[in-house]
Amino acid sequence: MRLLSLLGLLQTHRDWSGAELAERLGVSMRTVRRDVDRLRELGYPVNATAGAPGYRLGAGSRLPPLLLDDDEAVAVAIGLRTGAGGTVAGLEEVCVRALAKLEQVLPSHLRHRVDALKTVTVPMPLGGPAVDPGVLSAIAAAAWARECLRFDYRAHDGTPSRRTAEPYRLVHSGRRWYLVGWDVERRDWRTYRVDRLTLLSPNGPRFQPRPLPADDLAGYTSRRIASAPYRYQGRFTVHGPASAVSERMTATSGAIEPIDEHTCMVSTGSDSLDELALWVGLLGFRFETHEPPELVDHIRTLGERLRASADNPLRPQ
């Protein structure tokens, strides 16, 4: 545990004198020097600072062994097991290999905790399209370096196009990966499905970052993908708490904005008025329709048809 504490202090990326480390850890200077040597033997590049004897953690050329406490080890095991069922191509095999290595070195009491979780957990496949981890890494690197991305893109209706965009964030909905970026030609913010784009090389020029379109990019992405591609954009006041309404929706089926503790605004999209009407009706709450205007009459007609069917059910002869 003392090595973990020492490593935690060094990871703050500041210079520590031997005396400061000794005081923080409650040990002698000699013990600090011995523990620093032990970290170096394990592969952690602990550099000596100039001037007064001191230490700083540098960047290593190889991955040293991890030093984890009990909760961290279990959390990593759970994360690897969860990642094995994710939507990144090839990640399952990598996670399984890493998990096998981790479980080999877990103490028996921790292995029992992980095995118990494995025994009682039934994974449900997400079913989303897998994306190449190299594509995700390339997008992230371009966003970090502030370099424009060039890519071929396939819209939801299959229409191909070539895009140049300033990449800002990757958003994962649980089933799909999305890139939030500024489309250079269209001069507007766009949300792209990563599985529908093919990166072109080389990247475009560097760009000056602009303010993001929203503080809550997850909510922004949810609103964009729930309605933007569709013919009809539905907007409803739903008489139910936002927390209760959200339990009956997926993150990508619609966007919710609380109005007060009893009502919320719900936005979604569809190419069918029937689908819009049935979708909002099946949420199970009273609602008012604001958009599109033609949906109001459509819901009235649909309601009369359903009422007539309930009042005059067909009876078998």
C-alpha positions in Angstrom: 0.0 0.0 0.0 2.9 2.4 0.6 4.1 2.0 -3.0 0.6 2.8 -4.1 0.6 6.0 -2.0 4.0 7.0 -3.3 2.9 6.4 -6.9 -0.2 8.4 -6.3 1.9 11.4 -5.1 4.3 11.2 -8.0 1.4 11.1 -10.5 0.4 14.6 -9.6 3.1 15.7 -12.1 5.0 18.0 -9.7 8.4 17.9 -8.2 8.6 16.3 -4.8 11.6 16.6 -2.4 12.6 13.5 -0.6 11.7 15.3 2.7 8.2 16.1 1.5 7.6 12.5 0.4 8.9 11.2 3.7 6.6 13.5 5.7 3.5 12.6 3.6 4.2 8.9 3.9 5.3 8.9 7.5 8.6 7.1 6.7 12.3 7.9 6.7 14.2 9.4 3.8 16.0 6.1 3.5 12.7 4.3 3.0 11.6 6.8 0.4 14.8 6.2 -1.6 14.3 2.4 -1.3 10.6 2.7 -2.5 11.6 4.9 -5.4 14.2 2.3 -6.4 11.5 -0.4 -6.2 9.2 1.6 -8.5 12.0 2.0 -11.0 12.6 -1.8 -10.9 8.9 -2.2 -11.7 9.3 0.0 -14.7 8.0 3.4 -13.5 10.4 6.1 -14.7 11.0 8.1 -11.5 13.4 10.9 -12.5 15.7 12.8 -10.1 15.2 16.5 -10.2 18.0 19.1 -10.4 19.1 21.0 -7.4 17.8 19.7 -4.0 17.3 15.9 -4.1 13.8 15.4 -5.5 11.6 13.2 -7.7 9.2 13.5 -10.6 7.4 10.7 -12.5 8.4 10.8 -16.2 6.9 9.2 -19.3 8.0 5.6 -19.9 8.8 3.7 -23.0 7.0 0.6 -21.9 3.9 -0.2 -19.9 4.9 -1.0 -16.3 2.9 -3.4 -14.1 -0.2 -1.9 -12.6 -0.4 -1.3 -8.9 -4.1 -1.5 -7.9 -5.9 -1.6 -4.6 -8.8 -4.1 -4.1 -11.6 -1.9 -5.4 -9.6 -0.7 -8.4 -8.7 -4.2 -9.4 -12.4 -5.3 -9.2 -13.4 -2.2 -11.2 -10.9 -3.0 -13.9 -12.1 -6.6 -14.1 -15.7 -5.5 -14.4 -14.8 -2.9 -17.1 -12.9 -5.5 -19.1 -15.8 -7.9 -18.9 -18.2 -5.2 -20.0 -16.0 -4.0 -22.8 -15.9 -7.6 -24.2 -19.5 -7.0 -25.3 -19.1 -3.5 -26.7 -19.4 -2.0 -30.1 -15.7 -1.5 -31.0 -14.5 -4.1 -33.5 -11.8 -6.4 -32.1 -12.2 -5.1 -28.6 -13.8 -8.3 -27.3 -10.7 -10.4 -28.0 -8.4 -7.8 -26.5 -10.6 -7.5 -23.3 -10.7 -11.3 -22.9 -6.9 -11.6 -23.1 -6.4 -8.7 -20.7 -9.0 -10.1 -18.3 -7.4 -13.5 -18.3 -4.0 -12.0 -17.4 -5.6 -9.9 -14.6 -7.5 -12.8 -13.1 -4.3 -14.8 -12.9 -2.7 -12.4 -10.5 -5.7 -11.4 -8.5 -5.6 -12.5 -4.8 -8.1 -15.3 -4.1 -10.5 -13.2 -2.2 -10.8 -10.7 -5.1 -11.0 -13.5 -7.7 -14.0 -14.8 -5.7 -15.7 -11.4 -6.0 -15.1 -11.2 -9.7 -16.2 -14.9 -10.3 -19.4 -14.2 -8.3 -20.3 -11.3 -10.5 -19.5 -13.3 -13.6 -21.8 -16.1 -12.4 -24.9 -14.1 -11.7 -24.5 -11.6 -14.7 -26.3 -12.3 -18.0 -25.0 -9.9 -20.7 -27.4 -8.5 -23.2 -25.8 -7.8 -26.6 -26.2 -4.1 -27.6 -26.7 -4.9 -31.2 -25.1 -1.7 -32.6 -22.8 -1.6 -35.6 -19.1 -2.2 -34.6 -16.6 0.5 -35.4 -12.9 0.1 -36.1 -10.8 1.2 -33.0 -8.3 2.7 -35.4 -10.9 5.0 -36.7 -11.9 6.1 -33.2 -8.2 6.7 -32.4 -7.7 8.7 -35.6 -10.7 10.9 -34.9 -9.6 11.5 -31.3 -6.0 12.3 -32.4 -7.3 14.8 -35.0 -9.5 16.4 -32.4 -6.6 16.6 -29.9 -4.3 18.1 -32.6 -7.1 20.4 -33.9 -6.8 19.1 -37.4 -9.7 18.9 -39.9 -10.9 15.5 -40.9 -11.7 14.6 -44.5 -14.0 11.6 -45.0 -16.6 10.0 -47.2 -20.0 9.8 -45.5 -23.2 7.8 -46.1 -26.4 9.5 -44.9 -29.3 7.6 -43.3 -30.9 7.2 -46.7 -27.7 5.9 -48.3 -26.8 9.1 -50.1 -23.0 9.4 -50.3 -21.1 12.7 -49.8 -17.6 13.9 -49.1 -17.2 16.0 -46.0 -14.5 18.1 -44.3 -15.2 18.7 -40.6 -13.5 20.1 -37.5 -13.7 17.2 -35.0 -14.6 18.1 -31.4 -16.1 15.2 -29.5 -16.9 11.5 -29.8 -20.2 10.5 -28.1 -21.2 6.9 -27.4 -24.9 6.2 -27.0 -24.4 2.6 -25.8 -25.2 1.2 -29.3 -23.5 3.6 -31.7 -20.6 6.1 -31.9 -21.1 9.6 -33.1 -18.7 12.4 -34.0 -19.8 16.0 -33.1 -18.1 18.4 -35.5 -18.3 21.6 -37.4 -19.0 20.9 -41.1 -16.7 23.3 -43.0 -18.7 23.4 -46.3 -22.1 23.6 -44.6 -20.8 26.0 -42.0 -22.9 24.4 -39.2 -22.6 21.8 -36.5 -23.2 18.2 -37.6 -23.5 14.9 -35.9 -22.0 12.0 -37.9 -22.4 8.3 -37.2 -18.8 6.9 -37.1 -19.8 3.6 -38.7 -21.0 5.5 -41.7 -17.8 7.4 -42.4 -14.6 6.4 -44.2 -11.6 8.6 -43.3 -9.4 10.0 -46.0 -5.7 10.7 -45.8 -4.1 13.1 -45.1 -6.0 15.2 -42.6 -7.0 18.7 -43.5 -5.4 21.9 -42.1 -5.4 22.9 -38.4 -8.3 24.9 -37.1 -8.9 27.4 -34.3 -11.4 25.8 -31.9 -14.9 27.4 -31.7 -17.4 27.3 -28.7 -19.2 24.0 -28.5 -22.9 24.0 -29.6 -24.0 23.0 -26.1 -22.7 22.5 -22.6 -24.4 19.1 -22.5 -23.1 17.4 -25.6 -24.8 14.1 -24.7 -28.2 15.8 -24.6 -27.4 17.8 -27.7 -26.4 14.6 -29.6 -29.5 12.8 -28.4 -31.7 15.6 -29.7 -29.9 15.7 -33.1 -30.1 12.0 -33.8 -33.6 11.6 -32.5 -35.2 14.1 -34.9 -32.8 15.6 -37.5 -32.8 12.9 -40.3 -36.6 12.5 -40.4 -39.4 14.1 -42.5 -41.5 15.0 -39.4 -40.2 16.6 -36.3 -42.4 15.9 -33.3 -42.6 18.1 -30.2 -44.8 17.3 -27.3 -45.6 18.5 -23.8 -45.8 15.3 -21.8 -47.6 15.4 -18.4 -45.1 13.3 -16.5 -41.8 13.8 -14.6 -38.8 13.8 -16.9 -37.3 11.0 -14.9 -40.3 8.8 -15.3 -40.7 9.5 -19.1 -37.0 8.8 -19.7 -37.4 5.3 -18.3 -39.7 4.5 -21.2 -37.4 5.9 -23.9 -34.0 5.0 -25.2 -31.3 7.7 -25.4 -31.6 7.9 -29.2 -35.4 7.7 -29.6 -36.1 11.2 -28.3 -34.9 14.1 -26.3 -36.4 15.3 -23.0 -36.3 18.7 -21.4 -37.9 19.1 -18.0 -40.4 22.0 -17.7 -41.2 21.5 -14.0 -41.3 18.5 -11.7 -44.6 17.2 -13.3 -44.2 17.9 -17.0 -41.5 17.8 -19.7 -40.9 18.7 -23.4 -40.2 15.6 -25.6 -38.8 15.9 -29.1 -38.5 13.1 -31.6 -38.7 12.4 -35.3 -40.2 10.0 -37.8 -41.0 9.6 -41.5 -44.5 8.5 -40.6 -47.3 10.5 -38.8 -48.8 7.2 -37.6 -45.5 6.2 -36.0 -45.2 9.5 -34.3 -48.7 9.3 -32.9 -48.3 5.7 -31.6 -44.9 6.4 -30.2 -45.9 9.3 -28.0 -49.2 7.6 -27.1 -47.4 4.5 -25.9 -45.3 6.6 -23.4 -48.3 6.2 -21.1 -48.8 9.9 -20.2 -51.2 12.6 -21.2 -49.7 14.9 -23.8 -50.2 17.9 -26.0 -48.9 18.1 -29.6 -47.1 21.3 -30.7 -45.4 20.1 -33.9 -45.8 19.2 -36.7 -49.2 21.0 -37.2 -50.7 18.2 -39.3 -50.1 15.7 -36.5 -52.8 17.2 -34.4 -55.6 16.3 -36.9 -53.9 13.0 -37.6 -54.0 12.0 -33.9 -57.7 13.1 -33.7 -58.5 10.9 -36.7 -56.5 8.0 -35.3 -58.2 8.4 -31.9 -61.7 8.3 -33.4 -60.7 5.2 -35.4 -59.4 3.4 -32.3 -62.4 4.5 -30.2 -64.8 3.1 -32.9 -62.9 -0.2 -33.0 -63.2 -0.5 -29.2 -66.9 0.4 -29.1 -67.8 -2.0 -32.0 -65.5 -5.0 -31.7 -65.8 -7.6 -34.4 -67.4 -10.7 -32.9 -66.8 -14.2 -34.3 -69.8 -15.7 -36.0 
